[in-house]
């Protein structure tokens, strides 16, 4: 009886395949898993939105069955999840790794079983893995050099770092510290910011319990320049005396960078002031969506570089440009900050444009909807 059922099922699947029915379509799709680590910040949520949007785009919707899992800031849990993904028949795993080395053995095992593993933003050092990142050391170096120049080569600064243990945080922080050490800049306070505006505020409050803003000359923050400016205003400092801040590409921070008097609907209140002295950089949130696209290319036999280095988005007071509507054409023309009426969350990251990922734009980053 069991054999009869099996033969009947096989016949049904064969017929569905011949007709191009649902069973055939399901079989044709690649089984792809997304393994996320720490998600307690705006960047991770936005990157996840763009990955889901890419999976739902016309380019990939008929090719990918995407499943999402979150490990949190635990390497051991992420290892267990990746093992389970392999056992569940993963064709590819797109991963934000909590550590560059802790996952190496489980990734090596996955590769040995024919699974494509591709990391985005943070790196995996296992040679069989693919990586899609910016040059994080360059990000740390360029922003630190800007701050040194702003301070005339001297002064006391505060550093707010990212998620400990990730390759992103380590590379940025080490590169920045080297610049500050060589320039003779004094780092008078350091805090772990977890790439979160809320955590940055909390940690800055702790540092300011033992000193005040007048004792600090500048800020280097992986995330938090927007919040630091708001805190200074709350403390009674006026716009022209805000400290120079080298930091992340949050939209709120970039609105603050616009020339004084720029007409940006909603730019008063929490987004004020304009004209803040800033350099703004970002790991682009589209990196995960691009990693998914590359994973499918690999599965379909394309040659892909083991390490894809994305352009580093750097925006200064001289190059910040307001997006009026947030269209693809407008972003391609160079706008890099969005009206608060378009993006209400000031912690949202604005570096979402890439010619490599036309499937994902503003709505993808905001709510996970593809462009096509």
C-alpha positions in Angstrom: 0.0 0.0 0.0 2.8 2.4 0.9 4.5 1.7 -2.5 1.2 2.4 -4.3 0.9 5.8 -2.5 4.5 6.6 -3.3 4.0 5.8 -7.0 0.9 7.8 -7.1 2.7 10.8 -5.5 5.5 10.5 -8.0 3.1 10.4 -10.9 1.3 13.5 -9.6 4.5 15.4 -9.2 5.6 14.4 -12.6 2.3 15.6 -14.1 2.6 18.8 -12.2 6.1 19.3 -13.4 5.0 18.7 -17.0 2.3 21.3 -16.7 4.5 23.8 -14.9 2.2 23.6 -11.8 2.8 24.6 -8.2 4.8 21.5 -7.3 7.2 22.2 -10.2 7.5 25.9 -9.2 8.3 24.9 -5.6 10.9 22.5 -6.7 12.5 25.1 -9.0 13.0 27.6 -6.2 16.3 27.7 -4.3 16.0 27.0 -0.6 17.7 30.1 1.0 18.0 30.9 4.7 18.8 34.3 6.2 20.7 34.0 9.5 20.7 37.3 11.4 22.7 38.0 14.6 22.0 41.1 16.7 18.9 43.0 15.5 18.5 45.6 18.2 19.1 48.6 16.0 17.7 50.5 13.0 20.4 49.3 10.5 19.7 45.6 11.0 15.9 46.1 10.7 16.4 48.1 7.5 18.8 45.5 6.0 16.4 42.7 6.7 13.6 44.7 5.0 15.7 45.1 1.9 16.6 41.4 1.8 13.0 40.4 2.1 12.1 42.9 -0.6 14.8 41.5 -2.9 13.4 38.0 -2.4 10.0 39.3 -3.3 11.1 41.2 -6.4 10.4 40.2 -10.0 14.1 39.2 -10.3 14.0 36.6 -7.6 10.4 35.8 -6.5 10.2 32.8 -8.8 13.7 31.6 -7.8 13.9 31.9 -4.0 12.1 30.5 -1.0 13.5 32.7 1.8 13.3 31.7 5.5 14.5 34.1 8.2 16.0 33.2 11.6 17.5 35.4 14.3 20.3 34.2 16.5 20.9 37.3 18.6 24.4 38.2 19.9 25.3 34.6 20.5 27.8 32.9 18.3 26.9 29.5 19.7 23.2 30.0 18.8 24.1 31.1 15.3 26.2 28.0 14.9 23.3 25.8 16.0 21.0 27.7 13.6 23.3 27.3 10.6 23.7 23.5 11.4 19.9 23.3 11.4 19.6 25.2 8.1 22.0 22.7 6.4 20.0 19.8 7.8 16.8 21.4 6.5 18.1 21.3 3.0 19.5 24.8 2.5 20.9 25.6 -0.9 22.3 28.9 0.3 22.7 30.8 3.6 22.9 34.6 3.7 24.3 35.5 7.1 25.2 38.5 9.2 27.9 36.9 11.3 28.3 37.8 15.0 32.0 36.9 14.7 34.5 36.7 11.8 36.0 33.4 13.1 33.6 31.7 15.5 31.4 30.4 12.6 34.3 29.1 10.5 33.9 25.4 11.3 30.1 25.3 10.8 30.5 27.3 7.6 33.2 24.9 6.3 30.9 22.0 7.1 28.1 23.6 5.2 30.3 24.3 2.2 31.4 20.6 2.2 27.7 19.7 1.8 27.3 21.9 -1.2 25.7 24.9 0.6 26.6 28.4 -0.6 27.4 30.7 2.4 27.6 34.4 1.9 28.0 37.1 4.6 27.0 40.7 4.3 28.5 43.8 6.1 30.4 41.7 8.7 32.9 39.1 7.5 33.5 35.4 7.8 37.1 34.4 7.4 36.5 30.8 6.4 37.9 30.6 2.8 34.9 28.9 1.3 32.5 31.7 2.4 31.6 34.7 0.2 31.6 38.2 1.7 29.9 41.4 0.7 31.2 44.4 2.7 32.6 47.9 2.6 36.2 48.5 3.6 35.5 48.9 7.3 39.1 50.0 8.1 38.8 52.7 5.5 35.6 53.9 7.2 37.3 54.2 10.5 40.4 55.9 9.1 38.6 58.4 6.8 36.2 59.6 9.5 39.0 59.8 12.2 41.1 61.9 9.8 38.2 64.2 9.2 37.8 64.8 12.9 41.5 65.3 13.5 41.5 68.0 10.7 38.3 69.6 12.2 40.1 69.9 15.6 43.3 71.2 14.2 45.3 68.2 15.3 44.6 68.5 19.0 41.8 68.0 21.5 39.9 65.6 23.7 37.3 63.3 22.1 34.8 60.6 23.0 34.4 57.4 21.0 31.2 55.4 20.9 31.8 52.0 19.2 29.5 49.3 17.8 28.6 45.7 18.4 31.6 44.0 20.1 33.2 41.0 18.4 32.0 41.8 14.9 34.6 42.4 12.2 32.8 45.7 11.5 33.3 47.2 14.9 36.9 45.8 15.3 38.1 47.2 12.0 36.5 50.6 12.3 37.6 51.2 15.9 41.2 49.9 15.4 41.7 52.1 12.3 40.3 55.2 14.1 42.4 54.7 17.2 45.5 54.4 15.1 44.7 57.8 13.5 44.0 59.4 16.9 47.2 58.0 18.4 49.4 59.2 15.6 47.8 62.7 15.7 48.0 63.0 19.5 44.3 63.3 20.0 43.2 62.3 23.5 40.4 59.8 23.8 38.9 60.8 27.2 35.9 58.5 27.1 34.8 55.3 25.3 31.5 53.5 25.3 29.9 50.5 23.5 27.0 51.9 21.5 25.6 48.7 19.8 24.9 50.8 16.7 21.8 52.1 18.4 20.7 55.7 18.9 19.0 54.7 22.2 22.1 52.9 23.5 24.3 55.8 22.4 22.2 58.3 24.4 22.3 56.1 27.5 26.1 55.6 27.2 26.8 59.3 26.6 24.7 60.1 29.6 26.9 57.9 31.7 30.1 59.5 30.4 28.7 63.0 31.0 28.1 62.2 34.6 31.8 62.8 35.2 32.4 65.6 32.7 30.4 68.1 30.7 30.1 69.0 27.1 32.6 71.9 27.5 35.3 69.4 28.3 34.9 67.5 25.0 36.2 68.9 21.7 34.8 66.2 19.3 32.9 63.0 18.9 33.7 59.8 16.9 30.6 57.6 17.0 29.7 54.6 14.9 26.1 55.5 15.6 24.8 58.4 17.6 25.8 61.8 16.1 22.2 62.7 15.7 21.5 61.8 19.3 24.6 63.6 20.5 23.5 66.8 18.8 20.0 66.5 20.3 21.6 66.0 23.8 23.8 69.1 23.4 20.7 71.2 22.5 18.9 69.9 25.5 21.8 70.9 27.6 21.6 74.5 26.4 24.3 74.6 23.7 23.3 76.5 20.6 23.6 75.2 17.1 26.8 77.1 16.2 28.6 75.4 19.2 27.7 71.8 18.5 30.7 69.6 18.6 32.1 68.2 15.3 31.0 64.6 15.0 32.3 61.8 12.8 29.6 59.2 12.5 27.0 57.1 10.9 24.7 57.7 7.9 21.4 58.1 9.8 18.8 60.2 8.0 18.3 62.4 11.1 22.0 63.2 11.2 22.1 64.0 7.5 19.1 66.4 7.8 21.1 68.2 10.6 24.0 68.5 8.1 22.0 70.5 5.5 22.9 74.2 5.1 21.1 76.4 7.5 17.8 77.6 6.0 17.3 74.6 3.7 13.6 74.0 3.2 13.0 70.5 4.4 9.5 69.8 5.5 9.5 68.6 9.1 13.2 69.6 9.6 12.3 71.6 12.7 12.0 70.1 16.2 13.8 66.9 16.7 15.7 67.2 13.4 17.0 70.7 14.1 19.5 72.2 13.8 20.8 72.4 10.3 24.4 73.2 9.5 25.9 70.7 12.1 29.6 69.9 11.4 29.6 66.3 10.3 31.1 63.6 8.2 28.5 60.8 7.6 29.4 57.3 6.4 27.5 54.1 6.4 27.6 50.4 5.8 24.9 50.4 3.1 21.8 48.5 4.2 21.4 47.1 0.7 24.5 44.9 1.3 22.3 42.0 2.4 19.9 42.3 -0.6 22.9 42.3 -2.9 24.4 39.2 -1.1 21.1 37.4 -1.7 21.2 38.3 -5.4 24.8 37.1 -5.6 23.9 33.9 -3.8 21.3 33.1 -6.5 23.9 33.9 -9.2 26.3 31.4 -7.6 23.6 28.8 -7.4 22.9 29.3 -11.1 26.5 28.8 -12.0 27.8 32.4 -12.3 31.4 33.3 -11.3 31.4 35.6 -8.3 34.3 37.1 -6.5 34.9 35.6 -3.0 35.0 39.2 -1.6 32.8 41.9 -3.0 33.8 45.4 -1.7 31.1 47.9 -2.0 31.7 51.7 -2.4 32.1 53.5 0.9 29.3 56.1 1.1 30.8 59.3 2.5 28.8 62.5 2.9 30.0 65.8 4.2 28.4 69.2 4.7 29.5 70.1 1.2 28.0 67.0 -0.4 24.8 66.4 1.5 21.8 66.6 -0.9 18.1 66.4 0.0 15.8 63.8 -1.7 12.5 65.5 -2.3 10.5 62.4 -3.2 12.9 59.5 -2.7 12.6 58.1 -6.3 15.1 55.8 -7.8 16.0 58.5 -10.4 16.5 61.1 -7.7 18.8 58.9 -5.7 20.8 58.0 -8.9 21.2 61.7 -9.4 23.0 62.0 -6.1 20.5 62.8 -3.3 21.5 61.2 0.0 19.2 62.5 2.7 15.4 62.2 2.9 12.7 64.6 4.0 11.4 63.8 7.4 7.9 63.6 5.8 9.3 60.6 3.8 11.3 59.0 6.6 10.0 59.7 10.1 12.6 57.7 12.0 15.8 59.8 12.4 17.8 56.7 13.1 17.0 55.2 9.7 20.0 54.8 7.4 20.0 56.8 4.2 22.6 55.1 2.1 20.2 52.8 0.3 21.1 53.4 -3.4 23.1 51.0 -5.6 23.0 50.5 -9.3 23.6 46.8 -8.6 20.2 46.5 -6.7 17.5 48.4 -8.7 15.0 46.0 -7.2 15.2 47.7 -3.8 14.7 51.4 -3.0 12.9 53.6 -0.5 9.9 51.4 0.1 12.1 48.3 0.4 14.1 49.9 3.1 11.1 51.3 5.0 8.6 48.4 4.7 10.2 45.6 2.7 8.4 46.2 -0.6 10.4 45.8 -3.8 10.6 48.4 -6.6 9.3 45.9 -9.1 
